Amino acid sequence: MDIFSELLGMFDEFDNVFSVNTSQKESKTCPVCGYRWSDFNRSGKFGCPECYKTFETGAQRVLRQIHSSSNHTGKIPSKSGAEVKAKRRLEELRRKLKEAVASEDYETAAKLHSEIKQIEEGGIK
């Protein structure tokens, strides 16, 4: 049994992590490949792309528990890492700027705006 399967098994002990009860999870089957949630739980893999839609709620919760996010950001290649990191930082700063403006925290917004300008003037847009 691999580490991922063991982690998934731990989540089964805490049924409240999932929005569906155990019998509903077990009876839910992918209409394309016939995979069940228990198959995913055992192997840590889905049978086909449709499984992601079929088991979306449970899969997102498992990913958030394991990775603290259900969004995949991928790895940064070492050769082009600086540019990719700068772009991600810029995206993060823009998101924080919107949040600061929405909460009327204009001092923080001004600092974020200044940092964004510095990065943009450095060539990353």
Secondary structure, DSSP 8 states (H G I E B T S, - for coil): --HHHHHHHHHHH-GGGSSS-HHHHHH-B-TTT--BHHHHHHHS--SSHHHHHHTHHHHHHHHHHHHS-SS------STTHHHHHHHHHHHHHHHHHHHHHHTT-HHHHHHHHHHHHHHHHTT--
